[in-house]
Amino acid sequence: DGKGMIQVHKQVKNGGGKGVALREAMTHALQLPGVTQNTWLCFQEPEKTHMAYHWNQMFRNLPIDLKNSGIVIPKRTEKLFQETYPIEQFHEEMFGNMYLDTVAQAALSSSSSSSINLPPIDWLFGPFALRAKHAPLWLSYAGTSYDAQIIPCVQGIRHGIVTTSLNIDFKANAEMK
């Protein structure tokens, strides 16, 4: 219905890192009133406060390239990424993203999904969204770090879930630099 909701909850389960937190948040989100199989569940780290604006922009007037998507991974524009992040983090994550693009494409090429041509993805940014119907991929993966986010995404792509990478003009908080 075009309405959005932002909820923040303190993590209940201790330990397990990002993976436990992600699965706990996803389980909670799936229980919210009005959530359907096609509801977009958006996740971000708390310090990325500017993402709320971008989620609103992405999903308010659903662009044509998101209508058939099941996963959305925002991609920081290079200019603002370099200007608003520590330079070491910028270079590390640019290299890491290129490496993960290569690994993901190799995984797709060695499977029955070899015809999928993966767009460049900002794997290490953190924020991502998925339709509620795809949550079981994340809930069933027991990873503890960024793998809990990345591996289910690659599995989803291998299973034919359309994954979109959208450029956004994300500005990190000044405190992060």
C-alpha positions as CSV (number, residue, x, y, z in Angstrom):
1,D,0.0,0.0,0.0
2,G,3.0,2.3,-0.2
3,K,3.2,2.8,3.6
4,G,6.5,2.2,5.3
5,M,7.4,1.4,8.8
6,I,10.7,1.8,10.7
7,Q,11.1,-0.1,13.9
8,V,14.2,-0.3,16.1
9,H,14.5,-3.1,18.7
10,K,17.2,-3.9,21.1
11,Q,18.8,-7.3,20.3
12,V,17.7,-10.0,22.7
13,K,20.1,-12.8,21.8
14,N,23.7,-12.3,22.8
15,G,26.6,-13.6,20.8
16,G,26.6,-14.8,17.2
17,G,27.5,-11.3,15.8
18,K,25.8,-9.8,12.8
19,G,24.2,-13.2,11.8
20,V,22.2,-13.6,15.0
21,A,21.2,-10.0,14.9
22,L,20.1,-10.2,11.3
23,R,18.0,-13.4,11.8
24,E,16.5,-12.0,15.0
25,A,15.5,-8.7,13.2
26,M,14.1,-10.6,10.2
27,T,12.0,-12.9,12.5
28,H,10.6,-9.9,14.2
29,A,9.9,-8.1,11.0
30,L,8.0,-11.1,9.5
31,Q,5.6,-10.9,12.5
32,L,4.6,-7.3,12.1
33,P,1.0,-6.6,11.1
34,G,0.5,-6.1,7.4
35,V,3.6,-8.0,6.2
36,T,2.8,-10.1,3.1
37,Q,5.0,-12.3,0.9
38,N,5.8,-9.3,-1.3
39,T,6.6,-6.8,1.6
40,W,10.1,-5.4,1.3
41,L,12.2,-6.0,4.5
42,C,15.0,-3.5,4.6
43,F,18.1,-3.9,6.8
44,Q,20.8,-1.4,7.7
45,E,23.3,-0.8,10.5
46,P,22.3,1.8,13.1
47,E,25.0,4.3,12.2
48,K,23.8,4.5,8.6
49,T,20.9,6.8,9.5
50,H,20.8,8.4,6.1
51,M,19.6,5.1,4.6
52,A,16.1,5.7,5.8
53,Y,15.9,8.5,3.2
54,H,17.2,6.2,0.5
55,W,14.8,3.4,1.3
56,N,11.9,5.8,1.1
57,Q,13.2,7.1,-2.3
58,M,13.7,3.6,-3.7
59,F,10.4,2.1,-2.7
60,R,8.0,5.1,-2.7
61,N,7.5,5.0,-6.5
62,L,8.7,1.5,-7.3
63,P,11.0,1.9,-10.3
64,I,10.4,-0.5,-13.1
65,D,13.6,-2.3,-12.4
66,L,12.4,-3.2,-8.8
67,K,9.0,-4.5,-9.8
68,N,10.3,-8.0,-10.5
69,S,13.2,-7.9,-8.0
70,G,13.4,-10.0,-4.9
71,I,16.6,-8.6,-3.5
72,V,17.9,-5.1,-3.6
73,I,21.5,-4.2,-2.7
74,P,22.2,-0.4,-2.7
75,K,25.5,0.6,-4.2
76,R,27.3,3.8,-3.0
77,T,28.2,6.2,-5.7
78,E,32.0,6.2,-5.8
79,K,32.4,10.0,-5.4
80,L,30.4,10.3,-2.1
81,F,31.8,6.9,-0.9
82,Q,35.4,8.3,-1.3
83,E,34.5,11.7,0.2
84,T,32.6,10.6,3.3
85,Y,34.4,7.4,4.4
86,P,38.0,6.9,5.7
87,I,40.2,6.5,2.7
88,E,41.5,3.2,3.9
89,Q,38.0,1.8,4.2
90,F,37.1,3.2,0.8
91,H,40.0,1.3,-0.8
92,E,39.5,-1.9,1.2
93,E,35.8,-2.1,0.4
94,M,36.3,-1.2,-3.3
95,F,38.8,-4.1,-3.6
96,G,36.7,-6.4,-1.5
97,N,33.6,-5.7,-3.6
98,M,35.5,-6.5,-6.8
99,Y,36.8,-9.7,-5.2
100,L,33.3,-10.8,-4.1
101,D,31.8,-9.9,-7.5
102,T,34.4,-12.3,-9.0
103,V,33.7,-15.1,-6.5
104,A,29.9,-14.7,-6.9
105,Q,30.2,-14.8,-10.7
106,A,32.4,-17.9,-10.5
107,A,29.9,-19.6,-8.2
108,L,27.1,-18.8,-10.7
109,S,29.2,-19.9,-13.7
110,S,29.9,-23.3,-12.1
111,S,26.3,-24.0,-11.5
112,S,23.1,-24.3,-13.4
113,S,22.8,-20.5,-13.1
114,S,25.7,-20.0,-15.5
115,S,23.6,-17.7,-17.8
116,I,23.2,-15.1,-15.0
117,N,25.4,-12.1,-15.5
118,L,25.8,-10.4,-12.1
119,P,25.9,-6.6,-12.0
120,P,28.6,-5.0,-9.8
121,I,27.4,-5.2,-6.2
122,D,28.4,-3.2,-3.2
123,W,28.6,-6.3,-1.0
124,L,30.4,-4.6,1.9
125,F,28.1,-1.6,2.3
126,G,25.7,-3.5,4.6
127,P,22.2,-2.3,3.8
128,F,20.0,-4.6,1.7
129,A,16.4,-5.4,1.2
130,L,14.5,-8.5,0.3
131,R,10.9,-9.5,-0.2
132,A,9.5,-11.3,2.8
133,K,8.9,-14.5,0.8
134,H,12.7,-14.9,0.5
135,A,13.4,-14.7,4.2
136,P,13.9,-18.4,4.7
137,L,17.2,-18.2,2.8
138,W,18.6,-15.9,5.5
139,L,16.8,-17.6,8.4
140,S,18.2,-21.0,7.5
141,Y,21.8,-19.9,7.1
142,A,23.7,-20.0,10.4
143,G,26.6,-17.6,9.6
144,T,27.8,-15.2,12.2
145,S,29.3,-12.2,10.3
146,Y,28.8,-10.7,6.8
147,D,28.5,-14.2,5.5
148,A,25.0,-14.3,7.0
149,Q,24.1,-11.5,4.6
150,I,26.2,-12.4,1.5
151,I,25.9,-16.1,1.2
152,P,22.0,-16.2,1.3
153,C,22.1,-13.5,-1.4
154,V,24.3,-15.5,-3.7
155,Q,22.1,-18.6,-3.0
156,G,19.0,-16.5,-3.9
157,I,20.6,-15.4,-7.2
158,R,21.5,-19.1,-8.0
159,H,17.8,-19.9,-7.4
160,G,16.8,-17.3,-9.9
161,I,15.7,-14.5,-7.5
162,V,16.2,-11.3,-9.4
163,T,18.7,-9.1,-7.6
164,T,19.0,-5.4,-8.3
165,S,21.9,-3.1,-7.5
166,L,20.8,0.5,-7.3
167,N,23.2,3.5,-7.1
168,I,22.5,5.8,-4.3
169,D,24.2,9.0,-3.2
170,F,24.9,7.8,0.4
171,K,26.7,10.1,2.7
172,A,28.3,8.5,5.8
173,N,27.9,10.4,9.0
174,A,30.9,12.8,9.6
175,E,31.7,10.9,12.8
176,M,32.5,7.8,10.7
177,K,35.3,9.5,8.9
